[in-house]
């Protein structure tokens, strides 16, 4: 527990990255310092050994005996007394220690005052070298400690058996190593300090986008779904990729939530409208039945009540069927797509409308000849689309308002355009034309029996066929419905291009004979 208190772990990512960088570099500097100290120690030690061996070779190769050494030491003493700082025997050989031993390894009186060693050094040296003869035979350099000083020494045996101990202090080497350690430690600490500051600054700049992400996430959690992560100038490529991915995810989440809220609102509106649409005919049926049970209807009223009950039941049945059709389309069922002749669908629907409203002028603009225009789709669904659109024309436009139905196609798509000359729609109503239970003139619903689901079914069926549907309308200018469906089979004739018969003026419509045209139906 105390250790945790003394060394608390950093909590921020910046501090952890900085600490990791400093730790790794510190380990590297420590390893480098250890290597440099070892290398310096080995190099300087090798230089000392080389100097000692060179002096050893010089002494061993020279024909010198103990008497000759005594004379040389005496000469060195004379020179030293003659001039301050003069030549000592040890300095002559570039050594810190020059001691002469007898053949048995004991201190010799030779060069006692000129060898650079006092009596204490001699005593410690004799104790530290119990077998100088063996060392002389091996020629190796060894470390000894005399009078509190470390020496590196070699032993040379002269021709008369006298042994000469030559040595150099190790204090210079140790001092150099000590200074090297101080300088390396100071430089390492300075480098680690600069690294810590630089790493912390760089981490703060590089990780600042993460703080922005946290702020954005907090704002989104509080309900601001429009917030996005700004592009960071100092962020890495990985951080930029993360920001882009998160922005894309946030956009999808916002879209999904918006769609979910819209779908929920539509569902509530749908349930309210469906309840209202079902409540009205049910109330009528219930009212007539209560009157019938109480015997408050005469014979004529009973017949009229039964007719109204049947009409309201039919209206409810149609409403339920339309709701079921929409529900099935929302489940995205697998439709049986086959080539469907759109020209034939249009002919049949136009004939049905002509039978219901013989006085309505109709014009069919179809590709000339027997060439059919095939769309890839479900025939029953496409028949329902055309039937609903013509039913809207029958219900919401005057009976004498002209109607134009045009079918064109090419290798990729089939286009159906239905244009009426009715009152048209205002822009606000046109934007809601495909909503469920929407009626531009709600007062006409009891007379027509429409529940406002026809255009919603049209849009759902067309979208299930991977097609598009749109409106082009304005108040007093009629309404045009544009439908595009995927084409199937061989390419159809180009849009709006029909061959002319001989003698037909350019620009005149080519009339194609109909099998059984009804009154008011013109096929061109």
C-alpha positions, 0 to 999 in steps of 0.5 A: 500500500505504501508503495502505491502511495509513493509511486502513483500510476499516471491516469492520463494517456499523455502521462503514460506515453511520456513515462513510457518514452522516458523509461525506454530512453533511460534504459537505452542511455543506461545501457549506452553509459555502461558500455561506454564506461566499460570500453573506456576502462578497457582502453585505458587499462590496456594503455597502462598495461602496454606501457608497463610491458614496454618498460618491462621489456626495456629493463629485461633486455638491458644488461643491468644488475643490482649494482648497476641499478644502485649506480643509476639510482645514485645518479638520479638522486644527484640530478634530483638534488641538483634541480627541483623537479629533476629526474627521478628513476620512476619518472625516467621510466614513465612510472609511478612506482619503481621498487627493487626486491631481493631474489627472495622477494624481500625489500632491497636497499637498492634505490630506496630513495629514488624509486618513487616509493616510501617505506609504507608503500614498500611494506604494503607492496611486499605483503601484496606480492607474496610470490613475485618470482612467479609473477616475474616468470609469467610476465602478467600485470596485476592490481595491488593496493599499497598505502591506500593507492591502487597500482597496476604492477609488473615484475621483472627479474634481472640477471643476478636474481634481483627483481624490479617492480614497476607500477602505475597508479589506477587512480587516474583511470578511476578519476577519468571513469568518475568524470565520465560517469558524471558527464554522462549522468548530467547529459542523460538527465538533461536529455530525459528532461527535454524528452519528457517535455517534448513528449508531453507536448507532442502527446498533448497535440496529437491526442487533442482530437481524442479530447474533441471526440470525448466532448462531441460524444458528451454533447451527443449523449445530452441530445445534440445529434447534429454534433460532429468531430472536427478535423484535427490539424495536428492529428495523425492519419489514424486519428483522422481515419477514426474521426471520419469513421466516427462521423460516418457512424454518427451520421448513420445514427442520426439518420436512423434515429430521425427515421425511427422518430418519423416512423413512430410519428407516422405509426401514431398518425396511422393508428389514429387515422385508421381508428377514425376511418374504421370508427365512422362506418362502424358508427353508421352500422351500429346506428342503423342496427339499433334503429332496426332492433328498436323497430323504428324503421318502416319498410322503406327505411329498412331497405335504405338502412340495409343498403347503407350497412352494406355500403359501409361494410364494403368500405370497411372491407376495402379499407382493411384490404388496403391496410393489409396490402400496405403491411405486406409491402412494408415487410418487403415480400419476395415478388414474382418478377416477370416481363409484364406488357405495360401497354396491355395494362394501360389498355385494360385500365383505360377500357375499365375507366371508359366503361365507368365514365363514357364521356371522359376524353382519353388519349393513349400514347403507346409505341406504334405497331405490335411491339410491346413494352415490357417491364420487369415486375409483378403483374398484379401489383402493376395492375393495382398501380395503374388502377389506383391512379385511374381511380383517383382521376375518376374520383377527383376530376370532372367527368369531362376532364381529358386524360392522357396516358403515355407509355415509353421505354428503352433498353433500361427503363419503362416510363408511364405518364398519366396526365389529367386536366383536373383542379391540381394540388397545392405544393403543400398537398402535393408533398403529402400526396403519398402519405397514408390517409391523406386526402386533399379534400376530406369532405368528399370521403363519405361520398367517394368512399376513399380512405386516402391509401391509394397513392401510398399503395402506388408508392409502395408497389413502385418502390418494391419494383425498384422504380420511382414515382413522382408528381408534377402539379399546380393549382388549376393545372392538373396533375401528372404522375411519372412512374419509371420501372426497370425494363425487361426483354428486348429494347422498346422504341425510344421515348416519344418516337412513333413511325408515321404512316404514309401521307401523315404530316410531320408532328401529327399523332399516329392513331393505332386501331383499338380492338374494342374502343369505348366511347371517348377513348382514343388510342394513338 
